[in-house]
Amino acid sequence: MTGILIVGAGTVGSSVARALDQEGYDITIIDQSEAALNLMSQNLDIRTILGDASDPLLLEEVNPDNVDMVLAVTDNDATNILVCQLMHRLGLEPNLIARVRNMEFHKRKSEFFGTDEKQIPIHSIISPAQLVTDEIIRLINLPGALQVVEFAHGKIQLAAMRAEHGGKLVGHKIRELSDHMPNDDVRVAAIYRSGQPIIPKGETVIHPGDEVFFIANPENLTSMMQELRTIDRSVGKRVTLVGAGNIGMRLAEGLESFDLRVKLIEYDRVRAEQAAMMLDNTIVIHGNATDQYLMTRENMETMEVFCSVTNDDSVNILSAMMAKWLGAKRTMALINNSSYVEMLESTQRCIDIVISPNQNTISRLLSYIRSGSTVEVHSLRRGVAEAIETIAVGEKHHSNVVGRRIEELNLPQGAVVGAILRDDEVLIAHHDVEIQTDDH
């Protein structure tokens, strides 16, 4: 049984522990909050240790023979890095993975981290800011999408969209998709209707309001989106960002490379001045994004995308709600509090998309933990479902997968195969496709 030490019982640590406990991992979790540990031990079959994980004496309580991987995921970068260093110095040689928010560590990753005696012996560092930045840029570049995740180094994408009146496929059976898009290979992978999952079949009818997950290569995504709703080609051209912190600055820098008109609102004058000096093609505005006068003056009704990414959940929620009320077509808000995430996503009236840094981090951690044949893991709909990229291994006569057609696979209930990457060729997983060794 694989032993995993989790340092930090916050939202990320507890969520990863819950996911892994269901899969039979041997989990030990360390935290300074007795209440958090008691809550976890009541619901999960795990070992808990109360105390400061940066204390070497405390770490010595962990049996090295039972630890295969360390996940240091507290809210403190220094603690996460120190824990990994101590585990290495104590002679433990598991995979050491740390959540690190300071972007300087990521920019100079090869300098700070590695196997050299002068480097920090961390095998992988996870940047919540970079994960969020990448997600938001994908969403801005795919107007109307609720979620976009990549597999096979971007060769395959899975996107979610809410079906609306006006979409060519809305009100029709899925099997009619091949008539609408005869030259484009796309697969509807899942449907959520009123919060309940539906395994799509050829006779399944797409209803307005359905949340449809589909898989395609990037070139076919826009065509598929037109099947589900009317696409406004101007969407995404005018973007307003709020917050010139790590995420806001990385977003602005990333969006400058596209044909977009970007504004950045920052409350702190010094930070706003610094942002104006660092950004080339972004209009930086010093002001309060919850001020109705400022938002009206900046013509929110002309904005195709409004995205608030400050460190304050309340500012992000209020500013996004105000932008929507003033006429912004699409609003996004960065939310750290998981309770707020569930509440806002269940209403979907004032904020179109809620971005959760914790959920992105959890998905990346699961990708590392399920190493071996697993390449990528993405959490869908706040962890209700997962999209996984895995490698088919084995020989035809000794495998339950290799050498079999999709329709012959004995998949778990609710699981579907969406697409296959064979060498560099993307194959949509129709029922008669035969899986070969090394297929993704």
C-alpha positions as CSV (number, residue, x, y, z in Angstrom):
1,M,0.0,0.0,0.0
2,T,1.4,3.4,-1.0
3,G,2.0,5.6,2.0
4,I,1.5,9.3,1.7
5,L,2.3,12.0,4.3
6,I,0.2,15.2,3.9
7,V,1.4,18.3,5.7
8,G,-1.5,20.7,6.2
9,A,-5.1,19.9,6.8
10,G,-6.6,23.0,5.1
11,T,-8.8,22.9,2.1
12,V,-6.2,21.4,-0.2
13,G,-4.8,18.9,2.3
14,S,-8.2,17.7,3.5
15,S,-9.6,17.4,-0.1
16,V,-6.7,15.4,-1.3
17,A,-6.9,13.1,1.8
18,R,-10.6,12.5,1.1
19,A,-9.9,11.6,-2.5
20,L,-7.0,9.2,-1.7
21,D,-8.7,7.6,1.3
22,Q,-11.4,6.2,-1.1
23,E,-8.6,4.7,-3.2
24,G,-7.0,2.8,-0.4
25,Y,-3.8,4.8,0.2
26,D,-2.1,4.7,3.6
27,I,-2.4,8.4,4.7
28,T,-0.8,10.3,7.5
29,I,-1.6,14.0,7.9
30,I,0.1,16.6,10.2
31,D,-1.5,19.9,11.2
32,Q,-1.5,22.3,14.2
33,S,-5.3,22.5,14.3
34,E,-6.7,19.8,16.6
35,A,-10.2,20.6,15.5
36,A,-9.3,20.1,11.8
37,L,-7.6,16.7,12.5
38,N,-10.5,15.5,14.7
39,L,-12.9,16.3,11.9
40,M,-10.9,14.3,9.4
41,S,-10.2,11.3,11.6
42,Q,-14.0,11.0,12.3
43,N,-14.7,10.7,8.6
44,L,-11.6,9.1,7.1
45,D,-9.4,6.1,7.8
46,I,-6.2,8.0,8.3
47,R,-3.5,8.6,10.9
48,T,-3.3,12.2,12.3
49,I,-0.4,13.9,14.1
50,L,-1.0,17.1,16.0
51,G,1.9,19.6,15.9
52,D,4.3,21.8,13.9
53,A,5.6,19.8,10.9
54,S,8.7,22.0,10.7
55,D,9.8,20.5,14.0
56,P,12.3,17.7,13.3
57,L,11.3,15.8,16.4
58,L,7.8,15.6,15.2
59,L,8.7,14.4,11.8
60,E,10.8,11.6,13.3
61,E,7.5,10.1,14.6
62,V,6.7,9.3,11.0
63,N,7.9,5.8,10.1
64,P,10.1,6.2,7.0
65,D,9.3,2.7,5.8
66,N,5.6,3.7,5.4
67,V,6.2,6.9,3.5
68,D,6.4,6.9,-0.3
69,M,5.4,10.5,-1.0
70,V,5.3,13.8,0.9
71,L,2.7,16.5,0.0
72,A,3.6,19.8,1.8
73,V,0.5,21.9,1.2
74,T,0.1,24.4,4.0
75,D,-0.6,28.0,3.3
76,N,3.0,28.9,4.1
77,D,5.7,28.6,1.4
78,A,8.5,28.5,4.0
79,T,6.9,25.7,6.0
80,N,6.4,23.6,2.9
81,I,10.0,24.0,1.7
82,L,11.4,23.4,5.1
83,V,9.4,20.2,5.6
84,C,10.7,18.8,2.4
85,Q,14.3,19.7,3.4
86,L,13.9,18.1,6.8
87,M,12.4,14.9,5.4
88,H,15.4,14.7,3.1
89,R,17.9,15.3,5.9
90,L,16.2,12.7,8.1
91,G,17.1,10.2,5.5
92,L,13.6,9.7,4.0
93,E,13.6,9.5,0.2
94,P,10.0,9.7,-0.8
95,N,8.8,11.9,-3.6
96,L,8.8,15.4,-2.2
97,I,6.1,17.8,-3.5
98,A,5.5,21.3,-2.2
99,R,2.9,24.0,-2.9
100,V,4.8,27.2,-3.4
101,R,3.0,30.5,-4.2
102,N,6.0,32.8,-4.5
103,M,6.5,33.1,-8.3
104,E,10.3,33.8,-7.9
105,F,10.8,30.2,-6.9
106,H,9.1,29.1,-10.2
107,K,11.0,31.5,-12.3
108,R,14.3,30.2,-10.9
109,K,13.2,26.6,-10.4
110,S,16.3,25.0,-11.9
111,E,18.5,27.2,-9.7
112,F,16.7,26.5,-6.4
113,F,15.5,22.9,-6.7
114,G,17.2,19.7,-7.7
115,T,19.5,16.9,-6.5
116,D,22.7,19.0,-6.1
117,E,23.8,19.4,-2.5
118,K,23.4,23.2,-2.7
119,Q,19.8,22.9,-4.0
120,I,16.5,22.2,-2.2
121,P,15.7,18.5,-2.7
122,I,12.1,19.0,-3.8
123,H,11.0,16.9,-6.8
124,S,8.0,19.0,-7.8
125,I,6.6,22.4,-6.9
126,I,3.1,23.5,-7.6
127,S,2.1,27.1,-8.3
128,P,-1.6,27.9,-7.7
129,A,-1.1,31.3,-9.4
130,Q,0.2,29.7,-12.6
131,L,-2.5,27.1,-12.7
132,V,-5.2,29.7,-12.2
133,T,-3.6,32.0,-14.8
134,D,-3.5,29.2,-17.4
135,E,-7.2,28.3,-16.7
136,I,-8.5,31.9,-17.1
137,I,-6.6,32.5,-20.3
138,R,-8.1,29.3,-21.8
139,L,-11.6,30.5,-20.7
140,I,-11.1,33.9,-22.2
141,N,-9.9,32.5,-25.5
142,L,-13.0,30.1,-25.7
143,P,-16.0,32.4,-25.2
144,G,-18.9,30.8,-23.4
145,A,-16.9,27.9,-22.0
146,L,-17.5,27.0,-18.3
147,Q,-14.3,24.9,-18.0
148,V,-11.5,24.0,-20.4
149,V,-8.8,21.4,-19.6
150,E,-6.0,20.1,-21.7
151,F,-4.6,16.6,-22.3
152,A,-1.7,15.2,-24.4
153,H,0.2,18.5,-24.2
154,G,-2.7,20.5,-25.6
155,K,-3.6,18.2,-28.5
156,I,-6.9,17.2,-26.9
157,Q,-9.2,19.5,-25.0
158,L,-12.2,18.9,-22.9
159,A,-14.6,21.8,-22.6
160,A,-17.9,22.4,-20.7
161,M,-20.7,24.7,-21.9
162,R,-24.2,25.4,-21.0
163,A,-26.7,24.6,-23.8
164,E,-28.9,27.6,-24.8
165,H,-31.7,28.2,-27.2
166,G,-30.2,29.0,-30.6
167,G,-27.7,26.2,-30.5
168,K,-28.0,23.9,-33.6
169,L,-28.0,20.7,-31.5
170,V,-30.2,22.0,-28.6
171,G,-33.5,20.1,-28.7
172,H,-32.0,17.4,-31.0
173,K,-30.5,14.0,-30.4
174,I,-26.7,13.7,-30.1
175,R,-26.5,11.3,-33.0
176,E,-27.5,14.3,-35.3
177,L,-24.2,15.9,-34.5
178,S,-22.5,13.9,-37.2
179,D,-24.9,15.4,-39.7
180,H,-24.1,19.0,-38.5
181,M,-20.3,18.4,-38.4
182,P,-19.5,15.6,-40.9
183,N,-15.8,16.6,-41.1
184,D,-15.1,17.3,-37.5
185,D,-14.7,14.5,-34.9
186,V,-16.1,15.5,-31.6
187,R,-17.4,13.4,-28.6
188,V,-20.0,14.4,-26.1
189,A,-18.5,12.9,-22.9
190,A,-21.0,13.8,-20.2
191,I,-24.1,15.9,-19.5
192,Y,-25.2,17.4,-16.2
193,R,-28.9,18.2,-16.1
194,S,-30.2,20.0,-13.0
195,G,-27.0,18.9,-11.2
196,Q,-27.5,15.2,-12.1
197,P,-25.1,13.3,-14.4
198,I,-26.3,11.7,-17.6
199,I,-24.2,9.3,-19.7
200,P,-24.8,10.5,-23.2
201,K,-26.0,8.1,-25.9
202,G,-27.0,8.7,-29.5
203,E,-30.6,9.0,-28.6
204,T,-30.0,11.5,-25.8
205,V,-31.6,14.9,-26.5
206,I,-29.8,18.1,-25.5
207,H,-32.0,20.4,-23.4
208,P,-31.6,24.1,-22.8
209,G,-29.7,24.5,-19.5
210,D,-27.8,21.3,-19.8
211,E,-24.1,21.5,-18.9
212,V,-22.4,19.6,-21.7
213,F,-18.8,18.3,-21.6
214,F,-17.3,17.5,-24.9
215,I,-13.9,16.4,-26.2
216,A,-12.2,17.5,-29.4
217,N,-9.0,18.7,-30.8
218,P,-8.6,22.5,-30.4
219,E,-9.4,23.2,-34.0
220,N,-13.0,21.8,-33.6
221,L,-13.9,23.4,-30.3
222,T,-15.5,26.5,-31.7
223,S,-17.6,24.6,-34.2
224,M,-18.9,22.4,-31.4
225,M,-19.7,25.4,-29.3
226,Q,-22.0,26.7,-32.0
227,E,-23.9,23.5,-31.7
228,L,-24.8,24.4,-28.1
229,R,-25.4,28.2,-28.2
230,T,-25.1,31.3,-30.4
231,I,-21.5,32.5,-30.4
232,D,-20.8,36.2,-30.3
233,R,-17.6,36.6,-32.2
234,S,-16.6,39.8,-30.3
235,V,-16.7,38.1,-27.0
236,G,-13.3,38.3,-25.2
237,K,-12.0,41.3,-27.2
238,R,-12.5,43.8,-24.2
239,V,-11.3,42.5,-20.9
240,T,-11.2,44.1,-17.5
241,L,-9.1,42.6,-14.7
242,V,-9.2,43.5,-11.0
243,G,-6.1,43.1,-8.9
244,A,-2.4,43.6,-9.7
245,G,-1.1,40.8,-7.6
246,N,0.7,37.7,-8.8
247,I,-2.3,36.3,-10.7
248,G,-3.5,39.7,-12.1
249,M,-0.1,40.6,-13.4
250,R,0.5,37.2,-15.0
251,L,-2.9,37.4,-16.6
252,A,-2.3,40.9,-18.0
253,E,1.1,39.9,-19.3
254,G,-0.4,36.7,-20.9
255,L,-3.3,38.5,-22.5
256,E,-1.1,41.2,-24.0
257,S,0.1,38.6,-26.5
258,F,-3.5,38.2,-27.9
259,D,-5.6,40.7,-29.9
260,L,-7.4,42.0,-26.8
261,R,-8.0,45.4,-25.2
262,V,-7.1,44.9,-21.5
263,K,-7.8,47.1,-18.5
264,L,-6.4,46.4,-15.0
265,I,-8.0,48.0,-11.9
266,E,-5.8,48.1,-8.8
267,Y,-6.8,49.7,-5.4
268,D,-3.3,50.3,-4.1
269,R,-1.7,53.3,-5.8
270,V,1.9,52.1,-5.5
271,R,1.1,48.7,-6.9
272,A,-0.9,50.4,-9.7
273,E,2.0,52.6,-10.6
274,Q,4.3,49.6,-10.7
275,A,1.9,47.6,-12.9
276,A,1.7,50.6,-15.3
277,M,5.5,50.6,-15.7
278,M,5.7,46.8,-16.2
279,L,2.9,46.3,-18.7
280,D,3.2,47.5,-22.3
281,N,-0.4,47.3,-23.7
282,T,-2.6,47.3,-20.7
283,I,-4.5,50.3,-19.4
284,V,-3.9,50.4,-15.6
285,I,-6.5,52.2,-13.5
286,H,-6.0,53.2,-9.8
287,G,-9.4,52.8,-8.1
288,N,-11.8,50.6,-6.2
289,A,-13.6,48.0,-8.3
290,T,-16.6,47.9,-5.9
291,D,-17.2,51.7,-6.5
292,Q,-20.2,52.0,-8.8
293,Y,-19.1,55.4,-10.1
294,L,-15.7,54.0,-11.2
295,M,-17.3,50.9,-12.8
296,T,-19.9,53.0,-14.6
297,R,-17.2,55.4,-15.9
298,E,-15.2,52.5,-17.3
299,N,-18.2,51.4,-19.4
300,M,-18.7,47.9,-18.0
301,E,-21.6,47.4,-20.4
302,T,-19.0,47.3,-23.2
303,M,-16.9,44.6,-21.5
304,E,-17.0,41.1,-22.9
305,V,-15.0,39.7,-19.9
306,F,-14.7,41.0,-16.4
307,C,-12.4,39.0,-14.1
308,S,-11.6,39.8,-10.5
309,V,-8.5,38.1,-9.0
310,T,-7.6,40.0,-5.9
311,N,-6.7,38.3,-2.6
312,D,-10.0,39.3,-1.1
313,D,-13.0,37.0,-1.9
314,S,-15.5,39.6,-0.9
315,V,-14.0,42.2,-3.3
316,N,-14.0,39.6,-6.1
317,I,-17.6,38.6,-5.5
318,L,-18.9,42.2,-5.2
319,S,-17.0,43.6,-8.1
320,A,-18.0,40.7,-10.4
321,M,-21.7,41.1,-9.3
322,M,-21.6,44.8,-10.0
323,A,-20.0,44.3,-13.4
324,K,-22.7,41.9,-14.3
325,W,-25.4,44.3,-13.1
326,L,-23.8,47.1,-15.1
327,G,-23.9,45.0,-18.3
328,A,-20.6,43.0,-18.6
329,K,-21.3,40.0,-20.8
330,R,-19.2,37.5,-18.9
331,T,-17.9,37.7,-15.3
332,M,-15.4,35.6,-13.4
333,A,-14.3,35.7,-9.8
334,L,-11.4,34.1,-8.0
335,I,-12.7,32.5,-4.8
336,N,-10.6,30.8,-2.2
337,N,-13.4,29.9,0.3
338,S,-14.8,26.6,-0.7
339,S,-18.2,27.4,0.8
340,Y,-18.5,30.5,-1.3
341,V,-17.5,28.5,-4.4
342,E,-20.4,26.0,-3.9
343,M,-22.9,28.7,-3.2
344,L,-22.0,30.9,-6.1
345,E,-21.8,28.0,-8.6
346,S,-25.3,26.8,-7.5
347,T,-26.9,30.1,-8.3
348,Q,-25.0,31.1,-11.5
349,R,-26.9,34.3,-11.8
350,C,-24.6,37.1,-11.0
351,I,-21.2,35.5,-11.6
352,D,-20.7,33.3,-14.6
353,I,-17.6,31.4,-13.7
354,V,-16.1,30.8,-10.2
355,I,-12.3,30.1,-10.3
356,S,-11.0,27.9,-7.4
357,P,-7.2,27.9,-6.9
358,N,-7.6,25.1,-4.4
359,Q,-9.4,22.9,-6.9
360,N,-6.7,23.5,-9.5
361,T,-4.0,22.6,-7.0
362,I,-5.8,19.4,-6.0
363,S,-6.1,18.3,-9.6
364,R,-2.3,18.8,-10.1
365,L,-1.5,16.9,-6.9
366,L,-3.6,14.0,-7.9
367,S,-1.7,13.8,-11.2
368,Y,1.5,13.4,-9.3
369,I,0.2,10.9,-6.8
370,R,-1.4,8.6,-9.5
371,S,1.9,8.5,-11.3
372,G,2.9,5.5,-13.5
373,S,0.4,5.1,-16.2
374,T,-1.6,8.2,-15.2
375,V,-0.5,11.4,-16.9
376,E,-3.1,14.0,-16.1
377,V,-6.0,14.4,-13.7
378,H,-8.5,17.2,-13.8
379,S,-11.3,17.7,-11.4
380,L,-14.7,18.6,-13.0
381,R,-17.6,20.4,-11.3
382,R,-15.9,21.0,-8.0
383,G,-14.7,17.4,-7.7
384,V,-18.0,15.7,-8.6
385,A,-16.2,14.0,-11.6
386,E,-12.7,13.5,-12.9
387,A,-11.2,13.6,-16.3
388,I,-8.1,11.4,-16.5
389,E,-5.3,10.8,-19.1
390,T,-3.7,7.4,-18.7
391,I,-1.5,5.2,-20.8
392,A,-2.6,1.7,-22.0
393,V,0.1,-0.8,-21.1
394,G,0.5,-4.5,-21.5
395,E,0.1,-7.0,-24.2
396,K,-3.1,-8.0,-26.1
397,H,-3.3,-11.5,-24.6
398,H,-2.7,-10.4,-21.0
399,S,-4.6,-7.1,-20.8
400,N,-8.2,-6.1,-20.1
401,V,-7.7,-3.0,-22.3
402,V,-5.1,-3.5,-25.0
403,G,-6.4,-5.2,-28.1
404,R,-10.0,-4.6,-27.2
405,R,-12.6,-2.3,-28.9
406,I,-14.1,0.5,-26.8
407,E,-17.5,-1.3,-26.8
408,E,-15.8,-4.4,-25.3
409,L,-14.3,-2.7,-22.3
410,N,-15.7,-3.5,-18.8
411,L,-15.6,0.2,-17.6
412,P,-16.7,1.2,-14.1
413,Q,-20.3,2.6,-14.0
414,G,-20.3,6.2,-15.2
415,A,-16.9,6.0,-16.9
416,V,-16.5,6.7,-20.6
417,V,-13.5,6.8,-23.0
418,G,-13.5,10.2,-24.7
419,A,-10.5,10.3,-27.0
420,I,-7.2,8.5,-27.8
421,L,-3.8,9.9,-28.7
422,R,-1.9,7.4,-30.8
423,D,1.6,8.7,-31.6
424,D,0.6,12.2,-32.6
425,E,-2.8,11.4,-34.0
426,V,-6.0,12.2,-32.1
427,L,-8.8,9.6,-32.4
428,I,-12.2,10.3,-31.0
429,A,-13.2,7.1,-29.1
430,H,-16.0,5.7,-31.1
431,H,-17.3,2.3,-30.1
432,D,-15.4,0.3,-32.7
433,V,-11.9,1.8,-32.0
434,E,-9.4,-0.8,-30.8
435,I,-7.0,0.3,-28.1
436,Q,-3.3,-0.4,-28.7
437,T,-0.3,-0.4,-26.4
438,D,1.0,3.1,-25.5
439,D,-2.3,4.7,-26.5
440,H,-3.1,7.7,-24.3
